Amino acid sequence: MEGGIRMSKKRKKNKSLSREIGLEIGAICGKHFLKLEHLHYGYWTEDMDVEIFNLHIAQEKYVDLLISHIPEGAKIILDVGCGMGQISRKLLDRGYKVDCVSPSAYLAECTRNLLGDEPTIFECFYEQLETDKRYDVVLFSESFQYIPPKDAVAKTLSILNPGGHMLICDIFQTEAQGRSSLSGGHKLKNFNAVMKDAEDAMELATDVDITENTAPTIDIECDLFRNVGLPVMGLVEKLMHSRHPWLTKLIMWKAQKKIDRMHKKYLGGDRTGENFKKFKSYRLFLYRKK
C-alpha cells in the first residue's frame, strides 16, 4: 500500500515537472522565435485570417475578453498560473493591484523581471498557497485545468473577499464519444458537479462558450509543427549525425518512442480545430462568492 502511494506521488511529481518544462519551452520558443508575449490560446474573430502572424493579435483579443469580465469594483486580483506575467502587467496598467502564483522558477523570474517588486509572486502550486491576503478576483487563465477542481474551489473560497469572484477561462472535456489526441482539461460534467456541491458558497454569474473562437489555434499549432518544427528537428539530427554519428544513433534510439508519439499527436490527422470543437469546450466562467 505504502509503495503504491509512493509511486503515485512520484508519477504526480514527474507529471508536474513535465508540465513546468513544457511551459518553459513554450515560453522560450514563443518569445524568441514568434515574438509572442502569452502562452495561452488566441481568440479568433470572423474578420481575422487564421495564420501564425495573427496569433499575437488573437492572444491580445483573448486578454481583452478576459479583462472585460472582471466585475466592476474589483481592486485586488490573484493571477493563478501567471505565465510570463503579461496579463498581470495589463491588469496593473489598468489600475488593479495584482499578486501572482507560479510553480515554475523560470516563469516566476520572467514575471519578476516584467513586473518588478510591486506584486507578490508566490512561487508554489496553488494548492500549496499560504497567505493572509484576501482578493476580489481569483483569475485562472488556462491554469484551472492543472488543479483538482475541488482543491481549486476550496482554496479560492478561503482567500476571496465576501462577494469576490472566481474567473476561469479554460479548456474542458466534453462527453463526445471516441478517442482524441487533444489532451488537457477537466471533464465539464465533473466540474459542474463540483460547482453544484459548492452552490451554497458560490453562484454562477457568467458562462460564455468561446470554443468556436479558440479552436483555430489548434490548426496554427499543427501547421507550425509541420512546417517549422519537423524541418528544424531534421536539420539538428543531420548536423549531430555528421559530427557524432554513434551518439546520435543512441539518442534517436532512446527517444524514438517519444518522437513517434509526437508525430502521431501532431501529424495523425485528428488534431484539428474541428476535432477540438468536438472533444473540448473552451469556457469563460465567472462565479461569485456568496
Secondary structure as the mmCIF struct_conf table of DSSP 4:
data_model
#
loop_
_struct_conf.conf_type_id
_struct_conf.id
_struct_conf.beg_label_comp_id
_struct_conf.beg_label_asym_id
_struct_conf.beg_label_seq_id
_struct_conf.end_label_comp_id
_struct_conf.end_label_asym_id
_struct_conf.end_label_seq_id
HELX_RH_AL_P HELX_RH_AL_P1 GLU A 2 PHE A 33
BEND BEND1 LEU A 34 LEU A 34
BEND BEND2 HIS A 40 HIS A 40
TURN_TY1_P TURN_TY1_P1 GLU A 46 ASP A 47
BEND BEND3 MET A 48 MET A 48
BEND BEND4 GLU A 51 GLU A 51
HELX_RH_3T_P HELX_RH_3T_P1 ILE A 52 ASN A 54
HELX_RH_AL_P HELX_RH_AL_P2 LEU A 55 SER A 68
TURN_TY1_P TURN_TY1_P2 HIS A 69 HIS A 69
BEND BEND5 ILE A 70 ILE A 70
HELX_LH_PP_P HELX_LH_PP_P1 PRO A 71 PRO A 71
TURN_TY1_P TURN_TY1_P3 GLU A 72 GLY A 73
STRN STRN1 ILE A 76 VAL A 80
BEND BEND6 GLY A 81 GLY A 81
TURN_TY1_P TURN_TY1_P4 GLY A 83 MET A 84
BEND BEND7 GLY A 85 GLY A 85
HELX_RH_AL_P HELX_RH_AL_P3 GLN A 86 ASP A 93
TURN_TY1_P TURN_TY1_P5 ARG A 94 GLY A 95
STRN STRN2 LYS A 97 VAL A 101
BEND BEND8 PRO A 103 PRO A 103
HELX_RH_AL_P HELX_RH_AL_P4 ALA A 105 LEU A 115
TURN_TY1_P TURN_TY1_P6 GLY A 116 ASP A 117
BEND BEND9 GLU A 118 PRO A 119
STRN STRN3 ILE A 121 PHE A 122
BEND BEND10 CYS A 124 CYS A 124
HELX_RH_3T_P HELX_RH_3T_P2 TYR A 126 GLN A 128
BEND BEND11 ASP A 132 ASP A 132
STRN STRN4 TYR A 135 SER A 141
BEND BEND12 GLU A 142 GLU A 142
HELX_RH_3T_P HELX_RH_3T_P3 PHE A 144 TYR A 146
BEND BEND13 ILE A 147 ILE A 147
HELX_RH_AL_P HELX_RH_AL_P5 PRO A 149 ILE A 159
STRN STRN5 LEU A 160 GLN A 173
BEND BEND14 GLY A 178 GLY A 178
BEND BEND15 SER A 181 SER A 181
STRN STRN6 HIS A 186 LYS A 187
HELX_RH_AL_P HELX_RH_AL_P6 LEU A 188 ASP A 197
TURN_TY1_P TURN_TY1_P7 ALA A 198 ALA A 201
STRN STRN7 MET A 202 ASP A 209
HELX_RH_AL_P HELX_RH_AL_P7 THR A 211 THR A 214
TURN_TY1_P TURN_TY1_P8 ALA A 215 ALA A 215
HELX_RH_AL_P HELX_RH_AL_P8 PRO A 216 LEU A 224
HELX_RH_PI_P HELX_RH_PI_P1 PHE A 225 GLY A 229
HELX_RH_AL_P HELX_RH_AL_P9 LEU A 230 ARG A 243
HELX_RH_AL_P HELX_RH_AL_P10 PRO A 245 LEU A 267
BEND BEND16 GLY A 268 GLY A 269
BEND BEND17 THR A 272 THR A 272
HELX_RH_AL_P HELX_RH_AL_P11 GLY A 273 PHE A 279
STRN STRN8 LYS A 280 LYS A 289
#
